[in-house]
Structures are given as C-alpha cells and as structure tokens.
Amino acid sequence: MKRLLIYVHFNKYDHISRHVFYQIEHMRPLFEKLIFISNSQLSLSEVEKLRDKKLIDEFIQRENTGYDFGAWHDGMALVGFDKLKEYDSITVMNDTCFGPLWDMEPIYQRYESDPEVDFWGMTNHQEVKQRNLFINEHLQSYFISFKKRLVQSTVFQNFWQSIENYIDVQKVIDNYETQYTKKFVDAGFKYQTILNTIPLKDDFFHSNFTIHYPHVLLENHVPFIKIKTFDLTQHLAPYLLQEIEKVSDYPTEFILSHMSDMSLPTPPYLLDRKVLKDNQLQYSNQKKVAVHLHTYYVDLLEVFLTAFENFHFDYDLFLTTDSEKKKAEIEKILTERGKVGKVYITGNRGRDVIPMLKLKKELSKYDYIGHFHTKKSPEYPHWVGDSWRNELFDMLLKPADLIMASLENDKRLGLVIADIPTFFRYTKIVDPWNENRFADGMNILWERMNIHRSIDFNKLNTFIMSYGTFIWFKYDALKPLFDLNLQDEDIPSEPLPQHTILHSIERILVYLAWSQRFDYAISKNDIYITPFVDNTVLNIRPDTLPNTYINFDNIGGIKGALKYIYRGPGSAIKYIVKKILIKINGTRNNLSDKEGRS
C-alpha cells in the first residue's frame, strides 16, 4: 500500500517531546512518505534528530496559524493536490495524544480492506444540540485516514484547498473540525471509528469520550490516549497510567515526562511516580561530586562526617561557617578525623542558602552537588529538630550511592529532595492558608531570575518543596538562582520573620529545576504513617486557628511570644490577643456562673 502521513507537531516550549519520537518511530514503517510539520519554532538540532533517525522525508516549519488544519493543508500543498490522488491513503494526525499503545498495521489492514469505509479514525463526537450551541457529529481530528476514493473526489479536493489560516482557533473548530465529516458524508462517503461513541451517548454524561472516559477507549482497544485527559481528569490519571501499563507495553515514562515538562511538575498524580526507586543502578564514580555543609552548629559536625563515611564515591568537601572561632574548631575536627575539606567564613546571614550561593565559583565546576546544614530547631523542643534532621539523613545521606547512580543514569534528573518528614504530617504547619502567602515572594523571585517559563504561584495552594533545603542537584538545574548573586543585604537579619526570600527559595527549587527542563525525584521516607493521620490533620475544623504560626505554648507562653515578637509580630500579637480574650471570656463566664447560682 502506498500511504502518506502528514504529521503536525506543536510544543509551546519549541522542542520535541519523547512521546513524539516514539510515535513517529512506530508509525513510520507503515508509510511510503512522512511529512513532519511543526507549528513551533524548532532548533536545527531538534530537526536533525528526526532526519538522522530517518523518521521523516519532508519537514515544514510554520507559524501556528490555521492550527492543525492549516498545517495539513500546507503538507498536502507540498505534495501537490493532484499527486495526492496517487496514494492509496492519506493519514493526518497530530501530537496531542500518547501512543500507539498497540501495533497499527492490523488496524490499517482492517479498514483498508473494507470497501464500505472511505475514511476512518479513532473516535467520534456525537451531535450536540443545545440552546446556544450546535455541533455536528464528527470524526475527531487528532487522527484521520482518508482512502483513495475520497481523496480523488471533488469534495475532498475543494475542502482542503479552501483551508484558511485563521488566527482564532474557534474559527478552525467551527469551520473545519466540526464540518468536514458532514461534508464528506453528505457527498455519499462513509466513515468508521475504532470506538463509535454514538450508541453509548445515553449511558454517559459527557459527550467527549477522549477526555472523560479513557477507560472506555482502552476497553475498545483505541491505540491513542489524548494528552488533555491527564490534565482535565487528574483524579483518574493514576488509574489510567496503571491500566496502560497492564494492557500495553507503551513506556509510560514518556507520559510522565511530557506532562511534567509541559504543565507543572507537581500535580498529585505525578508525585508518586517521582519517588526514587531502588533500581540497582551502579554509579561509575567518574563524575565530580561536591558536598557542601553549612556548619553553624559545630557540635553536629562529627555526626555529618560519620554519615559521609558511608558514601562509596569520591567527593570534595566544602564547609561554611560564620566566625573565625568556628572555622578553627571545624579545621581541628577535620584534622583529628583525618578528613580533607575547604572551610570558608561566609557568615550566617541567609542561614544555609546564601553561604551555598556564595560558593558559586567553586560549585559550578562539579557535576553533582549535595547541600546540607547542621540543622537544629531551637524554638522547639530538641526532639523536633532531631527527628527532622535524622529523617533527612535517612532520606538523603544514607541512600547517597543510589542518588548518584540515578543522577548519572538519567540526564533529565536534576534535583533530588527528601519526602515530607513526619513532624510535618503530625502537625498542621504546612497548609494552604499560610503557604499561599509565600506566593508573591516566589513570583518576585521568579521574575528576578528572568525565567522564560511562566508560572503564577498564587494559583497554587501548597508547594512541593525541599524541607530543610537538604538537596542533591546538578548545578545547571539551579543555575538561575546562583546567577542572581544574592548577598547578605538581600536577606532579613535574624531572627527571621515568617515570609522571606529564604522561605521562597526553599519552596521554589523544584519549579526552578523544571524551568531548566530538568526533572526531580523524591527520596522516600521509610517511616510509615497511616494516611488517616494526614486526613485528620489537614481537615481540622476551619474554626480553629491554623498552626502555621509558632505555637508559643511550646516556648514559654506569653513570655515566649514577647521574646519572639520582633521575629514575627503578627504571629505573636495574634497569640497574645487570643490568650487575653480567652482569659477575659473565662472571667466573664465565671462571673455569669456565679450570678446564676446566687
């Protein structure tokens, strides 16, 4: 069979996702000629990847006017409308779907051997009649194959030659996408679909099965799943991924990488897939690794040095601190333990973050970087800080060999963070009420870094963040942050108020790596807590004040609040007022009780 495929690509970030390469690789053997049309502005290197693999015969780069229909028209014009008649079939499709999940050859043979079929596709959309809306029944346009009899017809030729490059996508939908099927059917031609949704319309609420009912598509062996279904029905996405893995050998990592790259990297259905797997990978020990430890609490240094001894790879150690006295103490400990490390006095302004950024010149020379600090939480009972630090040890220091191997074997992986420490699951500290208050600062920081990908953090309620800023990363993943050259004066003095640039940095790292086209991984917490805990904590009645502010009950009551007032005046004042009101109300209640009894 002499077949032609006209394939349309669009990517808002002007690159080709891995699912597109997979798609073309598996479709290419079916066709004599493949025309690849991009409505994005691809780099020459991206196009050369397609040519080097001999996946395409012709390439067209154009503006995204007329959208898919405008692009398909240009592809047909490139061949020549008369020469189209020489092909046994013309297939037009786009990259708005994942797949094929199964071999396409039997499907082509089925419809090409059926004389009752003139054009065919994956799914159709039922006729819609509403007060202000009318949509014709139509074959959905993400995949359409036209057979020779139709291609040679006047109605086909006239339709495709008349395509205009509308700028308004709705005009494309109204004039072309919802009209072409009716035009061809009215002219006497017949179509079929792998899934005919018309008989099913009374059993389902929504008319667009490709978005709302992906399970029906899988049950009917439709080989393509629309990308939009993952964004618009996120609650179904985990189960859809599982089902695809069960019924097909399609690599779901292409779905995960594309969705993470093109939308946000943090929707719920992706998070479980970000957990670092113990995949038995081996690290070559051929990369340059730096470990930075901000050593404010020198008494914890030996604890970290002991943990570092479990690394089975070479690394250079960088330590920062805030005084000559501490530097001398650090160097003494290093000497006594036979350790080599470079010690810098960077101050403690900006806690552990600014000292790390001040090592830009040194750290930029390394492939992989670990960043840690001698964490304590002096405002809380000691066991809170200890539990937090110990769990971060278990998640990021103990599995360091695995993390190195993962960074080496996955070029896209740029950042590894720890899972949530248990302290934050037992307490209602990180909640939407307070987290959203960091959004403005994160937006400002994003703008200062001149990130080309747009994101509005005000639209997010909570953030996937690096608790304690314990991280492993590739320098390029966080390069815009280093390039800001933040200095001490950019950071409020201690004790820190609630919403500072440091808090923004702690929450923005995952999104920053995403902006540089890097993925992230979560190193899991092996301490099991039933999800009932999360459900209970996060659903505390709204009439109780959120525990986002410091709980002064743990640090001296009103005296503690007064001592802390210059850190977070709003928090402290709220606490004091609340306590005073409770006392006043309590006194009034006591008086009322006494009066009632008398």
Beta strands, then each sheet from edge to edge (+ up, - down):
strand 1: 3-9
strand 2: 33-38
strand 3: 58-61
strand 4: 89-94
strand 5: 97-98
strand 6: 119-125
strand 7: 128-130
strand 8: 133-135
strand 9: 138-139
strand 10: 143-147
strand 11: 191-195
strand 12: 225-226
strand 13: 289-294
strand 14: 316-321
strand 15: 342-345
strand 16: 368-373
strand 17: 413-418
strand 18: 471-473
strand 19: 519-523
sheet 1: 3+ 2+ 1+ 4+ 10- 6+ 9-
sheet 2: 3+ 2+ 1+ 4+ 10- 6+ 11+
sheet 3: 5+ 12-
sheet 4: 7+ 8-
sheet 5: 15+ 14+ 13+ 16+ 18- 17+ 19+
end
